Amino acid sequence: MNLIRYIDIVLVLLAAPILLLIGVPALGYLVGAGAWILLRAVGVVVERRAAAIGNVSQELTVRLVFVLGRVFLLALVIVLVRRQAGKADGLTTLLVILFAFTIQLAVSIVTRPRTR
């Protein structure tokens, strides 16, 4: 069950050689994948620390700040790549992040605890 939680990272890494061989802009792909993986790793640390807080209000605040910060940082990465490397690299960065986010969202919906 742990591997399914990180399937977004696995798919991004497995797709890299194939997409790079068919001509996807390397800088855009690598920056998008790197930013996604780095922020997912930070997210694991934040989740562990938030769970250890004990106070529900503070726990939710920590998680919300991380989610909003993550969105901001990913958007910033896309904008910076586009400005520095051009439209193709910026679009590739956006698509990598969007793909990984969609997979992570789908997995979180499927694996979330069910309550009645």
C-alpha positions, 0 to 999 in steps of 0.5 A, a space after each residue: 500500500 505504501 508504493 501506491 501512495 507514491 505512484 505519482 513519483 514512480 510514474 514521473 521517473 519511469 516516463 522520463 527516459 521515454 519522454 526525453 528520448 522522443 524530444 520533450 524539452 529536457 530542462 522543463 521535464 527535469 525541473 518539473 519532476 525535481 520540483 514535484 519530487 522535492 515538494 512531495 518529500 517536504 510534504 511527507 515531513 510536514 505530514 509527520 510533524 503535523 500529526 505529532 502536534 496533537 492540537 487539531 487546529 494547529 495541525 490543520 493550520 500547518 497542513 494548509 500553510 504547506 498546501 498553499 506554499 506548495 502551490 505557490 512554489 510550483 507556480 513560481 517554478 513554472 513561471 521561472 522556467 518559462 522566463 529563463 528557458 522559453 515556452 516549450 520548457 515552461 509548458 513541459 514543466 507545467 504538464 509534468 506537475 499537472 500530471 503528477 498532481 492528477 495522479 496524486 489526487 486520484 490516489 488520495 481519493 481512492 485510498 482515503 479512509 472511509 467513514 459512515 
